Amino acid sequence: MNELVDTTEMYLRTIYDLEEEGVTPLRARIAERLEQSGPTVSQTVSRMERDGLLRVAGDRHLELTEKGRALAIAVMRKHRLAERLLVDVIGLPWEEVHAEACRWEHVMSEDVERRLVKVLNNPTTSPFGNPIPG
């Protein structure tokens, strides 16, 4: 998958993460979490707004559109299913699981996702206790 799609998916997942944590999604928080510069984040957010994935509210917080939320949920679902597989089946050390799942979330097909759900007996949470959406 190309870097542009990966970047968009990482932003969507980060906004979704912030919302789950009860933290207002702002450009500065994305810059901090993804270790990117303010101008880079602003440029990417503008592109995502143009593409109909999010809106910048009057108070400057970011709101996912219906389309953006659906994509964010799909990415988060793949991420957390990958975490389950990496811990439960592969036995990857805990400290490596998140970073590896970040790579898998961008390349996992829907067919593999469906099969993972079966193999893992329809898990409802990640190994870290976070809900698997969808």
Contacts in CASP RR format, 6 or more apart in sequence:
PFRMAT RR
TARGET T0000
AUTHOR 0000-0000-0000
METHOD contacts of the structure
MODEL  1
MNELVDTTEMYLRTIYDLEEEGVTPLRARIAERLEQSGPTVSQTVSRMER
DGLLRVAGDRHLELTEKGRALAIAVMRKHRLAERLLVDVIGLPWEEVHAE
ACRWEHVMSEDVERRLVKVLNNPTTSPFGNPIPG
1 106 0 8 1.000
1 107 0 8 1.000
5 106 0 8 1.000
6 106 0 8 1.000
7 44 0 8 1.000
8 44 0 8 1.000
8 47 0 8 1.000
8 48 0 8 1.000
8 51 0 8 1.000
8 53 0 8 1.000
8 71 0 8 1.000
9 71 0 8 1.000
9 75 0 8 1.000
9 105 0 8 1.000
9 106 0 8 1.000
10 34 0 8 1.000
10 102 0 8 1.000
11 30 0 8 1.000
11 34 0 8 1.000
11 44 0 8 1.000
11 45 0 8 1.000
11 48 0 8 1.000
12 48 0 8 1.000
12 53 0 8 1.000
12 64 0 8 1.000
12 68 0 8 1.000
12 71 0 8 1.000
12 72 0 8 1.000
12 75 0 8 1.000
13 72 0 8 1.000
13 75 0 8 1.000
13 76 0 8 1.000
13 79 0 8 1.000
13 105 0 8 1.000
14 25 0 8 1.000
14 29 0 8 1.000
14 30 0 8 1.000
14 33 0 8 1.000
14 34 0 8 1.000
15 25 0 8 1.000
15 30 0 8 1.000
15 54 0 8 1.000
15 62 0 8 1.000
15 64 0 8 1.000
15 72 0 8 1.000
16 64 0 8 1.000
16 69 0 8 1.000
16 72 0 8 1.000
16 73 0 8 1.000
16 75 0 8 1.000
16 76 0 8 1.000
17 33 0 8 1.000
17 76 0 8 1.000
18 24 0 8 1.000
18 25 0 8 1.000
18 29 0 8 1.000
18 33 0 8 1.000
19 25 0 8 1.000
19 64 0 8 1.000
20 130 0 8 1.000
23 29 0 8 1.000
24 61 0 8 1.000
25 61 0 8 1.000
25 62 0 8 1.000
25 63 0 8 1.000
26 60 0 8 1.000
26 61 0 8 1.000
26 62 0 8 1.000
27 38 0 8 1.000
27 41 0 8 1.000
27 42 0 8 1.000
27 45 0 8 1.000
27 60 0 8 1.000
27 62 0 8 1.000
28 38 0 8 1.000
28 41 0 8 1.000
30 36 0 8 1.000
30 41 0 8 1.000
30 45 0 8 1.000
30 62 0 8 1.000
31 37 0 8 1.000
31 38 0 8 1.000
31 40 0 8 1.000
31 41 0 8 1.000
34 41 0 8 1.000
36 44 0 8 1.000
45 54 0 8 1.000
45 56 0 8 1.000
45 62 0 8 1.000
48 54 0 8 1.000
49 55 0 8 1.000
49 56 0 8 1.000
52 65 0 8 1.000
52 67 0 8 1.000
52 68 0 8 1.000
53 64 0 8 1.000
53 65 0 8 1.000
53 67 0 8 1.000
53 68 0 8 1.000
53 71 0 8 1.000
54 62 0 8 1.000
54 63 0 8 1.000
54 64 0 8 1.000
54 65 0 8 1.000
54 68 0 8 1.000
55 62 0 8 1.000
55 63 0 8 1.000
55 65 0 8 1.000
56 62 0 8 1.000
56 63 0 8 1.000
57 63 0 8 1.000
64 72 0 8 1.000
73 133 0 8 1.000
73 134 0 8 1.000
75 105 0 8 1.000
75 106 0 8 1.000
76 105 0 8 1.000
76 133 0 8 1.000
77 113 0 8 1.000
77 132 0 8 1.000
77 133 0 8 1.000
77 134 0 8 1.000
78 104 0 8 1.000
78 105 0 8 1.000
78 108 0 8 1.000
78 113 0 8 1.000
79 101 0 8 1.000
79 102 0 8 1.000
79 104 0 8 1.000
79 105 0 8 1.000
80 101 0 8 1.000
80 125 0 8 1.000
80 126 0 8 1.000
80 130 0 8 1.000
80 131 0 8 1.000
80 132 0 8 1.000
80 133 0 8 1.000
81 108 0 8 1.000
81 113 0 8 1.000
81 116 0 8 1.000
81 117 0 8 1.000
81 120 0 8 1.000
81 123 0 8 1.000
81 132 0 8 1.000
82 100 0 8 1.000
82 101 0 8 1.000
82 104 0 8 1.000
82 105 0 8 1.000
82 108 0 8 1.000
82 116 0 8 1.000
83 97 0 8 1.000
83 98 0 8 1.000
83 101 0 8 1.000
83 126 0 8 1.000
83 127 0 8 1.000
83 128 0 8 1.000
84 116 0 8 1.000
84 120 0 8 1.000
84 123 0 8 1.000
84 126 0 8 1.000
84 127 0 8 1.000
84 132 0 8 1.000
85 116 0 8 1.000
85 119 0 8 1.000
85 120 0 8 1.000
86 92 0 8 1.000
86 96 0 8 1.000
86 97 0 8 1.000
86 100 0 8 1.000
86 101 0 8 1.000
86 104 0 8 1.000
87 94 0 8 1.000
87 97 0 8 1.000
87 127 0 8 1.000
88 120 0 8 1.000
88 127 0 8 1.000
89 119 0 8 1.000
89 120 0 8 1.000
92 100 0 8 1.000
94 127 0 8 1.000
97 127 0 8 1.000
108 116 0 8 1.000
117 123 0 8 1.000
123 132 0 8 1.000
124 131 0 8 1.000
124 132 0 8 1.000
125 131 0 8 1.000
125 132 0 8 1.000
126 132 0 8 1.000
END
